[in-house]
């Protein structure tokens, strides 16, 4: 499984699907497993959760910086 590709897929789903986003926020493990389609060991699911949260945070920070650049 390509972890990086799965993180990108899950991040896109979080951003574009409000229902999935709510599910991810309340129960990230089951949300991710519903996308991946298999039950993953805790260490792998936790790595995916951390990766998705980090990517979402980076994307939000990038959006904010882009908005600031437009002001100047």
N, CA, C and O atoms as a Maestro MAE file, in Angstrom:
{
 s_m_m2io_version
 :::
 2.0.0
}

f_m_ct {
 s_m_title
 :::
 protein
 m_atom[288] {
  # First column is atom index #
  i_m_mmod_type
  r_m_x_coord
  r_m_y_coord
  r_m_z_coord
  i_m_residue_number
  s_m_chain_name
  s_m_pdb_residue_name
  s_m_pdb_atom_name
  i_m_atomic_number
  :::
  1 25 0.856 -1.178 0.000 1 A "UNK " " N  " 7
  2 3 0.000 0.000 0.000 1 A "UNK " " CA " 6
  3 2 0.898 1.237 0.000 1 A "UNK " " C  " 6
  4 15 1.848 1.336 0.777 1 A "UNK " " O  " 8
  5 25 0.579 2.160 -0.877 2 A "UNK " " N  " 7
  6 3 1.312 3.423 -0.963 2 A "UNK " " CA " 6
  7 2 0.708 4.394 0.064 2 A "UNK " " C  " 6
  8 15 -0.348 4.984 -0.164 2 A "UNK " " O  " 8
  9 25 1.398 4.539 1.186 3 A "UNK " " N  " 7
  10 3 0.895 5.357 2.299 3 A "UNK " " CA " 6
  11 2 0.664 6.801 1.860 3 A "UNK " " C  " 6
  12 15 -0.365 7.398 2.177 3 A "UNK " " O  " 8
  13 25 1.622 7.349 1.136 4 A "UNK " " N  " 7
  14 3 1.522 8.746 0.713 4 A "UNK " " CA " 6
  15 2 0.283 8.957 -0.173 4 A "UNK " " C  " 6
  16 15 -0.421 9.957 -0.034 4 A "UNK " " O  " 8
  17 25 0.028 8.024 -1.068 5 A "UNK " " N  " 7
  18 3 -1.144 8.131 -1.944 5 A "UNK " " CA " 6
  19 2 -2.437 8.006 -1.142 5 A "UNK " " C  " 6
  20 15 -3.406 8.713 -1.418 5 A "UNK " " O  " 8
  21 25 -2.460 7.119 -0.159 6 A "UNK " " N  " 7
  22 3 -3.649 6.951 0.681 6 A "UNK " " CA " 6
  23 2 -3.910 8.213 1.500 6 A "UNK " " C  " 6
  24 15 -5.060 8.619 1.674 6 A "UNK " " O  " 8
  25 25 -2.842 8.832 2.000 7 A "UNK " " N  " 7
  26 3 -3.002 10.072 2.772 7 A "UNK " " CA " 6
  27 2 -3.619 11.140 1.875 7 A "UNK " " C  " 6
  28 15 -4.545 11.836 2.292 7 A "UNK " " O  " 8
  29 25 -3.119 11.278 0.652 8 A "UNK " " N  " 7
  30 3 -3.660 12.257 -0.296 8 A "UNK " " CA " 6
  31 2 -5.133 11.969 -0.594 8 A "UNK " " C  " 6
  32 15 -5.952 12.886 -0.651 8 A "UNK " " O  " 8
  33 25 -5.457 10.698 -0.783 9 A "UNK " " N  " 7
  34 3 -6.840 10.302 -1.063 9 A "UNK " " CA " 6
  35 2 -7.763 10.653 0.110 9 A "UNK " " C  " 6
  36 15 -8.859 11.177 -0.088 9 A "UNK " " O  " 8
  37 25 -7.313 10.363 1.315 10 A "UNK " " N  " 7
  38 3 -8.132 10.623 2.505 10 A "UNK " " CA " 6
  39 2 -8.274 12.124 2.736 10 A "UNK " " C  " 6
  40 15 -9.356 12.594 3.090 10 A "UNK " " O  " 8
  41 25 -7.199 12.881 2.542 11 A "UNK " " N  " 7
  42 3 -7.260 14.336 2.710 11 A "UNK " " CA " 6
  43 2 -8.264 14.928 1.720 11 A "UNK " " C  " 6
  44 15 -9.066 15.786 2.088 11 A "UNK " " O  " 8
  45 25 -8.222 14.476 0.478 12 A "UNK " " N  " 7
  46 3 -9.168 14.971 -0.526 12 A "UNK " " CA " 6
  47 2 -10.595 14.650 -0.116 12 A "UNK " " C  " 6
  48 15 -11.494 15.475 -0.278 12 A "UNK " " O  " 8
  49 25 -10.801 13.458 0.410 13 A "UNK " " N  " 7
  50 3 -12.144 13.057 0.842 13 A "UNK " " CA " 6
  51 2 -12.606 13.896 2.037 13 A "UNK " " C  " 6
  52 15 -13.775 14.277 2.110 13 A "UNK " " O  " 8
  53 25 -11.702 14.183 2.966 14 A "UNK " " N  " 7
  54 3 -12.040 15.026 4.124 14 A "UNK " " CA " 6
  55 2 -12.455 16.421 3.644 14 A "UNK " " C  " 6
  56 15 -13.415 16.995 4.157 14 A "UNK " " O  " 8
  57 25 -11.734 16.959 2.669 15 A "UNK " " N  " 7
  58 3 -12.011 18.309 2.183 15 A "UNK " " CA " 6
  59 2 -13.289 18.398 1.360 15 A "UNK " " C  " 6
  60 15 -13.955 19.433 1.360 15 A "UNK " " O  " 8
  61 25 -13.635 17.324 0.660 16 A "UNK " " N  " 7
  62 3 -14.738 17.388 -0.298 16 A "UNK " " CA " 6
  63 2 -16.024 16.705 0.143 16 A "UNK " " C  " 6
  64 15 -17.062 16.876 -0.496 16 A "UNK " " O  " 8
  65 25 -15.973 15.945 1.207 17 A "UNK " " N  " 7
  66 3 -17.147 15.189 1.658 17 A "UNK " " CA " 6
  67 2 -17.414 15.541 3.123 17 A "UNK " " C  " 6
  68 15 -16.722 15.059 4.020 17 A "UNK " " O  " 8
  69 25 -18.422 16.382 3.356 18 A "UNK " " N  " 7
  70 3 -18.707 16.854 4.719 18 A "UNK " " CA " 6
  71 2 -19.047 15.713 5.667 18 A "UNK " " C  " 6
  72 15 -18.646 15.729 6.831 18 A "UNK " " O  " 8
  73 25 -19.781 14.727 5.177 19 A "UNK " " N  " 7
  74 3 -20.147 13.593 6.020 19 A "UNK " " CA " 6
  75 2 -18.903 12.805 6.430 19 A "UNK " " C  " 6
  76 15 -18.752 12.432 7.593 19 A "UNK " " O  " 8
  77 25 -18.010 12.555 5.460 20 A "UNK " " N  " 7
  78 3 -16.772 11.842 5.774 20 A "UNK " " CA " 6
  79 2 -15.897 12.666 6.713 20 A "UNK " " C  " 6
  80 15 -15.266 12.120 7.618 20 A "UNK " " O  " 8
  81 25 -15.858 13.973 6.500 21 A "UNK " " N  " 7
  82 3 -15.075 14.860 7.352 21 A "UNK " " CA " 6
  83 2 -15.542 14.762 8.800 21 A "UNK " " C  " 6
  84 15 -14.725 14.690 9.718 21 A "UNK " " O  " 8
  85 25 -16.849 14.758 8.999 22 A "UNK " " N  " 7
  86 3 -17.397 14.624 10.354 22 A "UNK " " CA " 6
  87 2 -17.019 13.280 10.957 22 A "UNK " " C  " 6
  88 15 -16.662 13.190 12.131 22 A "UNK " " O  " 8
  89 25 -17.102 12.230 10.132 23 A "UNK " " N  " 7
  90 3 -16.744 10.893 10.602 23 A "UNK " " CA " 6
  91 2 -15.262 10.843 10.974 23 A "UNK " " C  " 6
  92 15 -14.893 10.246 11.985 23 A "UNK " " O  " 8
  93 25 -14.413 11.472 10.153 24 A "UNK " " N  " 7
  94 3 -12.978 11.487 10.443 24 A "UNK " " CA " 6
  95 2 -12.690 12.216 11.750 24 A "UNK " " C  " 6
  96 15 -11.849 11.783 12.538 24 A "UNK " " O  " 8
  97 25 -13.387 13.320 11.975 25 A "UNK " " N  " 7
  98 3 -13.149 14.090 13.198 25 A "UNK " " CA " 6
  99 2 -13.609 13.338 14.444 25 A "UNK " " C  " 6
  100 15 -12.985 13.446 15.500 25 A "UNK " " O  " 8
  101 25 -14.691 12.581 14.327 26 A "UNK " " N  " 7
  102 3 -15.211 11.870 15.493 26 A "UNK " " CA " 6
  103 2 -14.570 10.495 15.697 26 A "UNK " " C  " 6
  104 15 -14.375 10.069 16.835 26 A "UNK " " O  " 8
  105 25 -14.242 9.799 14.604 27 A "UNK " " N  " 7
  106 3 -13.657 8.459 14.699 27 A "UNK " " CA " 6
  107 2 -12.723 8.233 13.523 27 A "UNK " " C  " 6
  108 15 -13.081 7.550 12.564 27 A "UNK " " O  " 8
  109 25 -11.516 8.809 13.596 28 A "UNK " " N  " 7
  110 3 -10.613 8.748 12.449 28 A "UNK " " CA " 6
  111 2 -10.224 7.329 12.034 28 A "UNK " " C  " 6
  112 15 -10.049 7.067 10.845 28 A "UNK " " O  " 8
  113 25 -10.089 6.427 12.976 29 A "UNK " " N  " 7
  114 3 -9.673 5.063 12.639 29 A "UNK " " CA " 6
  115 2 -10.696 4.379 11.742 29 A "UNK " " C  " 6
  116 15 -10.328 3.809 10.714 29 A "UNK " " O  " 8
  117 25 -11.965 4.423 12.108 30 A "UNK " " N  " 7
  118 3 -12.967 3.755 11.280 30 A "UNK " " CA " 6
  119 2 -13.176 4.484 9.955 30 A "UNK " " C  " 6
  120 15 -13.484 3.853 8.944 30 A "UNK " " O  " 8
  121 25 -13.013 5.809 9.952 31 A "UNK " " N  " 7
  122 3 -13.138 6.563 8.704 31 A "UNK " " CA " 6
  123 2 -12.050 6.133 7.723 31 A "UNK " " C  " 6
  124 15 -12.323 5.898 6.545 31 A "UNK " " O  " 8
  125 25 -10.832 6.034 8.210 32 A "UNK " " N  " 7
  126 3 -9.722 5.629 7.341 32 A "UNK " " CA " 6
  127 2 -9.892 4.190 6.878 32 A "UNK " " C  " 6
  128 15 -9.669 3.882 5.707 32 A "UNK " " O  " 8
  129 25 -10.284 3.317 7.784 33 A "UNK " " N  " 7
  130 3 -10.474 1.924 7.396 33 A "UNK " " CA " 6
  131 2 -11.584 1.767 6.363 33 A "UNK " " C  " 6
  132 15 -11.544 0.840 5.553 33 A "UNK " " O  " 8
  133 25 -12.575 2.661 6.380 34 A "UNK " " N  " 7
  134 3 -13.633 2.592 5.370 34 A "UNK " " CA " 6
  135 2 -13.102 2.960 3.990 34 A "UNK " " C  " 6
  136 15 -13.609 2.466 2.983 34 A "UNK " " O  " 8
  137 25 -12.090 3.818 3.930 35 A "UNK " " N  " 7
  138 3 -11.479 4.194 2.651 35 A "UNK " " CA " 6
  139 2 -10.497 3.118 2.188 35 A "UNK " " C  " 6
  140 15 -10.480 2.733 1.019 35 A "UNK " " O  " 8
  141 25 -9.683 2.644 3.129 36 A "UNK " " N  " 7
  142 3 -8.661 1.657 2.796 36 A "UNK " " CA " 6
  143 2 -9.298 0.310 2.471 36 A "UNK " " C  " 6
  144 15 -8.810 -0.421 1.610 36 A "UNK " " O  " 8
  145 25 -10.375 -0.010 3.154 37 A "UNK " " N  " 7
  146 3 -11.089 -1.243 2.887 37 A "UNK " " CA " 6
  147 2 -10.619 -2.452 3.671 37 A "UNK " " C  " 6
  148 15 -11.132 -3.555 3.480 37 A "UNK " " O  " 8
  149 25 -9.640 -2.255 4.557 38 A "UNK " " N  " 7
  150 3 -9.166 -3.360 5.384 38 A "UNK " " CA " 6
  151 2 -8.936 -2.867 6.806 38 A "UNK " " C  " 6
  152 15 -8.775 -1.671 7.045 38 A "UNK " " O  " 8
  153 25 -8.926 -3.800 7.736 39 A "UNK " " N  " 7
  154 3 -8.648 -3.489 9.138 39 A "UNK " " CA " 6
  155 2 -7.140 -3.468 9.315 39 A "UNK " " C  " 6
  156 15 -6.477 -4.490 9.140 39 A "UNK " " O  " 8
  157 25 -6.603 -2.321 9.657 40 A "UNK " " N  " 7
  158 3 -5.154 -2.161 9.796 40 A "UNK " " CA " 6
  159 2 -4.726 -2.280 11.250 40 A "UNK " " C  " 6
  160 15 -5.505 -1.998 12.160 40 A "UNK " " O  " 8
  161 25 -3.477 -2.700 11.466 41 A "UNK " " N  " 7
  162 3 -2.937 -2.699 12.839 41 A "UNK " " CA " 6
  163 2 -2.894 -1.269 13.375 41 A "UNK " " C  " 6
  164 15 -2.804 -0.313 12.605 41 A "UNK " " O  " 8
  165 25 -2.960 -1.133 14.689 42 A "UNK " " N  " 7
  166 3 -3.010 0.185 15.327 42 A "UNK " " CA " 6
  167 2 -1.856 1.093 14.926 42 A "UNK " " C  " 6
  168 15 -2.064 2.288 14.715 42 A "UNK " " O  " 8
  169 25 -0.638 0.552 14.815 43 A "UNK " " N  " 7
  170 3 0.494 1.410 14.464 43 A "UNK " " CA " 6
  171 2 0.353 1.981 13.052 43 A "UNK " " C  " 6
  172 15 0.735 3.125 12.806 43 A "UNK " " O  " 8
  173 25 -0.187 1.199 12.134 44 A "UNK " " N  " 7
  174 3 -0.380 1.689 10.772 44 A "UNK " " CA " 6
  175 2 -1.526 2.684 10.695 44 A "UNK " " C  " 6
  176 15 -1.417 3.702 10.011 44 A "UNK " " O  " 8
  177 25 -2.609 2.407 11.380 45 A "UNK " " N  " 7
  178 3 -3.754 3.326 11.339 45 A "UNK " " CA " 6
  179 2 -3.385 4.643 12.011 45 A "UNK " " C  " 6
  180 15 -3.788 5.709 11.545 45 A "UNK " " O  " 8
  181 25 -2.623 4.581 13.100 46 A "UNK " " N  " 7
  182 3 -2.194 5.811 13.778 46 A "UNK " " CA " 6
  183 2 -1.258 6.632 12.899 46 A "UNK " " C  " 6
  184 15 -1.317 7.862 12.914 46 A "UNK " " O  " 8
  185 25 -0.397 5.971 12.136 47 A "UNK " " N  " 7
  186 3 0.496 6.679 11.215 47 A "UNK " " CA " 6
  187 2 -0.315 7.381 10.125 47 A "UNK " " C  " 6
  188 15 -0.005 8.510 9.747 47 A "UNK " " O  " 8
  189 25 -1.349 6.714 9.622 48 A "UNK " " N  " 7
  190 3 -2.212 7.340 8.614 48 A "UNK " " CA " 6
  191 2 -2.972 8.523 9.198 48 A "UNK " " C  " 6
  192 15 -3.069 9.573 8.563 48 A "UNK " " O  " 8
  193 25 -3.510 8.361 10.398 49 A "UNK " " N  " 7
  194 3 -4.244 9.453 11.055 49 A "UNK " " CA " 6
  195 2 -3.325 10.661 11.226 49 A "UNK " " C  " 6
  196 15 -3.705 11.786 10.904 49 A "UNK " " O  " 8
  197 25 -2.122 10.424 11.730 50 A "UNK " " N  " 7
  198 3 -1.169 11.525 11.924 50 A "UNK " " CA " 6
  199 2 -0.807 12.183 10.601 50 A "UNK " " C  " 6
  200 15 -0.701 13.406 10.517 50 A "UNK " " O  " 8
  201 25 -0.617 11.367 9.567 51 A "UNK " " N  " 7
  202 3 -0.275 11.902 8.256 51 A "UNK " " CA " 6
  203 2 -1.379 12.753 7.670 51 A "UNK " " C  " 6
  204 15 -1.116 13.814 7.103 51 A "UNK " " O  " 8
  205 25 -2.618 12.297 7.803 52 A "UNK " " N  " 7
  206 3 -3.761 13.052 7.288 52 A "UNK " " CA " 6
  207 2 -3.908 14.368 8.043 52 A "UNK " " C  " 6
  208 15 -4.091 15.418 7.428 52 A "UNK " " O  " 8
  209 25 -3.828 14.318 9.369 53 A "UNK " " N  " 7
  210 3 -3.956 15.544 10.170 53 A "UNK " " CA " 6
  211 2 -2.848 16.535 9.843 53 A "UNK " " C  " 6
  212 15 -3.098 17.738 9.763 53 A "UNK " " O  " 8
  213 25 -1.623 16.043 9.654 54 A "UNK " " N  " 7
  214 3 -0.502 16.922 9.320 54 A "UNK " " CA " 6
  215 2 -0.710 17.556 7.949 54 A "UNK " " C  " 6
  216 15 -0.461 18.749 7.773 54 A "UNK " " O  " 8
  217 25 -1.156 16.779 6.992 55 A "UNK " " N  " 7
  218 3 -1.378 17.291 5.632 55 A "UNK " " CA " 6
  219 2 -2.489 18.335 5.632 55 A "UNK " " C  " 6
  220 15 -2.370 19.364 4.966 55 A "UNK " " O  " 8
  221 25 -3.554 18.086 6.361 56 A "UNK " " N  " 7
  222 3 -4.653 19.048 6.443 56 A "UNK " " CA " 6
  223 2 -4.151 20.349 7.067 56 A "UNK " " C  " 6
  224 15 -4.487 21.433 6.591 56 A "UNK " " O  " 8
  225 25 -3.350 20.248 8.125 57 A "UNK " " N  " 7
  226 3 -2.799 21.442 8.776 57 A "UNK " " CA " 6
  227 2 -1.892 22.219 7.834 57 A "UNK " " C  " 6
  228 15 -1.957 23.448 7.783 57 A "UNK " " O  " 8
  229 25 -1.050 21.516 7.090 58 A "UNK " " N  " 7
  230 3 -0.159 22.176 6.136 58 A "UNK " " CA " 6
  231 2 -0.943 22.866 5.028 58 A "UNK " " C  " 6
  232 15 -0.616 23.983 4.628 58 A "UNK " " O  " 8
  233 25 -1.973 22.200 4.537 59 A "UNK " " N  " 7
  234 3 -2.794 22.792 3.481 59 A "UNK " " CA " 6
  235 2 -3.487 24.059 3.978 59 A "UNK " " C  " 6
  236 15 -3.562 25.052 3.255 59 A "UNK " " O  " 8
  237 25 -3.994 24.026 5.212 60 A "UNK " " N  " 7
  238 3 -4.649 25.205 5.776 60 A "UNK " " CA " 6
  239 2 -3.655 26.346 5.944 60 A "UNK " " C  " 6
  240 15 -3.973 27.501 5.663 60 A "UNK " " O  " 8
  241 25 -2.449 26.019 6.403 61 A "UNK " " N  " 7
  242 3 -1.420 27.048 6.573 61 A "UNK " " CA " 6
  243 2 -1.037 27.637 5.221 61 A "UNK " " C  " 6
  244 15 -0.847 28.848 5.104 61 A "UNK " " O  " 8
  245 25 -0.923 26.798 4.209 62 A "UNK " " N  " 7
  246 3 -0.600 27.276 2.868 62 A "UNK " " CA " 6
  247 2 -1.678 28.176 2.312 62 A "UNK " " C  " 6
  248 15 -1.379 29.184 1.672 62 A "UNK " " O  " 8
  249 25 -2.930 27.823 2.549 63 A "UNK " " N  " 7
  250 3 -4.044 28.661 2.107 63 A "UNK " " CA " 6
  251 2 -4.001 30.019 2.786 63 A "UNK " " C  " 6
  252 15 -4.253 31.043 2.150 63 A "UNK " " O  " 8
  253 25 -3.682 30.032 4.075 64 A "UNK " " N  " 7
  254 3 -3.617 31.290 4.816 64 A "UNK " " CA " 6
  255 2 -2.466 32.157 4.308 64 A "UNK " " C  " 6
  256 15 -2.615 33.371 4.170 64 A "UNK " " O  " 8
  257 25 -1.320 31.535 4.032 65 A "UNK " " N  " 7
  258 3 -0.191 32.303 3.511 65 A "UNK " " CA " 6
  259 2 -0.502 32.862 2.127 65 A "UNK " " C  " 6
  260 15 -0.128 33.988 1.802 65 A "UNK " " O  " 8
  261 25 -1.187 32.066 1.323 66 A "UNK " " N  " 7
  262 3 -1.574 32.545 -0.008 66 A "UNK " " CA " 6
  263 2 -2.498 33.759 0.087 66 A "UNK " " C  " 6
  264 15 -2.389 34.696 -0.704 66 A "UNK " " O  " 8
  265 25 -3.390 33.732 1.045 67 A "UNK " " N  " 7
  266 3 -4.295 34.852 1.254 67 A "UNK " " CA " 6
  267 2 -3.540 36.097 1.701 67 A "UNK " " C  " 6
  268 15 -3.856 37.207 1.271 67 A "UNK " " O  " 8
  269 25 -2.548 35.915 2.560 68 A "UNK " " N  " 7
  270 3 -1.745 37.046 3.025 68 A "UNK " " CA " 6
  271 2 -0.930 37.656 1.886 68 A "UNK " " C  " 6
  272 15 -0.791 38.876 1.804 68 A "UNK " " O  " 8
  273 25 -0.396 36.812 1.012 69 A "UNK " " N  " 7
  274 3 0.400 37.319 -0.114 69 A "UNK " " CA " 6
  275 2 -0.441 38.205 -1.027 69 A "UNK " " C  " 6
  276 15 0.059 39.170 -1.605 69 A "UNK " " O  " 8
  277 25 -1.717 37.867 -1.149 70 A "UNK " " N  " 7
  278 3 -2.602 38.653 -2.010 70 A "UNK " " CA " 6
  279 2 -2.822 40.064 -1.465 70 A "UNK " " C  " 6
  280 15 -3.157 40.977 -2.221 70 A "UNK " " O  " 8
  281 25 -2.638 40.243 -0.167 71 A "UNK " " N  " 7
  282 3 -2.836 41.543 0.453 71 A "UNK " " CA " 6
  283 2 -1.700 42.509 0.126 71 A "UNK " " C  " 6
  284 15 -1.880 43.725 0.192 71 A "UNK " " O  " 8
  285 25 -0.530 41.972 -0.225 72 A "UNK " " N  " 7
  286 3 0.632 42.829 -0.441 72 A "UNK " " CA " 6
  287 2 1.016 42.881 -1.877 72 A "UNK " " C  " 6
  288 15 1.978 43.560 -2.235 72 A "UNK " " O  " 8
  :::
 }
 m_bond[287] {
  # First column is bond index #
  i_m_from
  i_m_to
  i_m_order
  :::
  1 1 2 1
  2 2 3 1
  3 3 4 2
  4 3 5 1
  5 5 6 1
  6 6 7 1
  7 7 8 2
  8 7 9 1
  9 9 10 1
  10 10 11 1
  11 11 12 2
  12 11 13 1
  13 13 14 1
  14 14 15 1
  15 15 16 2
  16 15 17 1
  17 17 18 1
  18 18 19 1
  19 19 20 2
  20 19 21 1
  21 21 22 1
  22 22 23 1
  23 23 24 2
  24 23 25 1
  25 25 26 1
  26 26 27 1
  27 27 28 2
  28 27 29 1
  29 29 30 1
  30 30 31 1
  31 31 32 2
  32 31 33 1
  33 33 34 1
  34 34 35 1
  35 35 36 2
  36 35 37 1
  37 37 38 1
  38 38 39 1
  39 39 40 2
  40 39 41 1
  41 41 42 1
  42 42 43 1
  43 43 44 2
  44 43 45 1
  45 45 46 1
  46 46 47 1
  47 47 48 2
  48 47 49 1
  49 49 50 1
  50 50 51 1
  51 51 52 2
  52 51 53 1
  53 53 54 1
  54 54 55 1
  55 55 56 2
  56 55 57 1
  57 57 58 1
  58 58 59 1
  59 59 60 2
  60 59 61 1
  61 61 62 1
  62 62 63 1
  63 63 64 2
  64 63 65 1
  65 65 66 1
  66 66 67 1
  67 67 68 2
  68 67 69 1
  69 69 70 1
  70 70 71 1
  71 71 72 2
  72 71 73 1
  73 73 74 1
  74 74 75 1
  75 75 76 2
  76 75 77 1
  77 77 78 1
  78 78 79 1
  79 79 80 2
  80 79 81 1
  81 81 82 1
  82 82 83 1
  83 83 84 2
  84 83 85 1
  85 85 86 1
  86 86 87 1
  87 87 88 2
  88 87 89 1
  89 89 90 1
  90 90 91 1
  91 91 92 2
  92 91 93 1
  93 93 94 1
  94 94 95 1
  95 95 96 2
  96 95 97 1
  97 97 98 1
  98 98 99 1
  99 99 100 2
  100 99 101 1
  101 101 102 1
  102 102 103 1
  103 103 104 2
  104 103 105 1
  105 105 106 1
  106 106 107 1
  107 107 108 2
  108 107 109 1
  109 109 110 1
  110 110 111 1
  111 111 112 2
  112 111 113 1
  113 113 114 1
  114 114 115 1
  115 115 116 2
  116 115 117 1
  117 117 118 1
  118 118 119 1
  119 119 120 2
  120 119 121 1
  121 121 122 1
  122 122 123 1
  123 123 124 2
  124 123 125 1
  125 125 126 1
  126 126 127 1
  127 127 128 2
  128 127 129 1
  129 129 130 1
  130 130 131 1
  131 131 132 2
  132 131 133 1
  133 133 134 1
  134 134 135 1
  135 135 136 2
  136 135 137 1
  137 137 138 1
  138 138 139 1
  139 139 140 2
  140 139 141 1
  141 141 142 1
  142 142 143 1
  143 143 144 2
  144 143 145 1
  145 145 146 1
  146 146 147 1
  147 147 148 2
  148 147 149 1
  149 149 150 1
  150 150 151 1
  151 151 152 2
  152 151 153 1
  153 153 154 1
  154 154 155 1
  155 155 156 2
  156 155 157 1
  157 157 158 1
  158 158 159 1
  159 159 160 2
  160 159 161 1
  161 161 162 1
  162 162 163 1
  163 163 164 2
  164 163 165 1
  165 165 166 1
  166 166 167 1
  167 167 168 2
  168 167 169 1
  169 169 170 1
  170 170 171 1
  171 171 172 2
  172 171 173 1
  173 173 174 1
  174 174 175 1
  175 175 176 2
  176 175 177 1
  177 177 178 1
  178 178 179 1
  179 179 180 2
  180 179 181 1
  181 181 182 1
  182 182 183 1
  183 183 184 2
  184 183 185 1
  185 185 186 1
  186 186 187 1
  187 187 188 2
  188 187 189 1
  189 189 190 1
  190 190 191 1
  191 191 192 2
  192 191 193 1
  193 193 194 1
  194 194 195 1
  195 195 196 2
  196 195 197 1
  197 197 198 1
  198 198 199 1
  199 199 200 2
  200 199 201 1
  201 201 202 1
  202 202 203 1
  203 203 204 2
  204 203 205 1
  205 205 206 1
  206 206 207 1
  207 207 208 2
  208 207 209 1
  209 209 210 1
  210 210 211 1
  211 211 212 2
  212 211 213 1
  213 213 214 1
  214 214 215 1
  215 215 216 2
  216 215 217 1
  217 217 218 1
  218 218 219 1
  219 219 220 2
  220 219 221 1
  221 221 222 1
  222 222 223 1
  223 223 224 2
  224 223 225 1
  225 225 226 1
  226 226 227 1
  227 227 228 2
  228 227 229 1
  229 229 230 1
  230 230 231 1
  231 231 232 2
  232 231 233 1
  233 233 234 1
  234 234 235 1
  235 235 236 2
  236 235 237 1
  237 237 238 1
  238 238 239 1
  239 239 240 2
  240 239 241 1
  241 241 242 1
  242 242 243 1
  243 243 244 2
  244 243 245 1
  245 245 246 1
  246 246 247 1
  247 247 248 2
  248 247 249 1
  249 249 250 1
  250 250 251 1
  251 251 252 2
  252 251 253 1
  253 253 254 1
  254 254 255 1
  255 255 256 2
  256 255 257 1
  257 257 258 1
  258 258 259 1
  259 259 260 2
  260 259 261 1
  261 261 262 1
  262 262 263 1
  263 263 264 2
  264 263 265 1
  265 265 266 1
  266 266 267 1
  267 267 268 2
  268 267 269 1
  269 269 270 1
  270 270 271 1
  271 271 272 2
  272 271 273 1
  273 273 274 1
  274 274 275 1
  275 275 276 2
  276 275 277 1
  277 277 278 1
  278 278 279 1
  279 279 280 2
  280 279 281 1
  281 281 282 1
  282 282 283 1
  283 283 284 2
  284 283 285 1
  285 285 286 1
  286 286 287 1
  287 287 288 2
  :::
 }
}
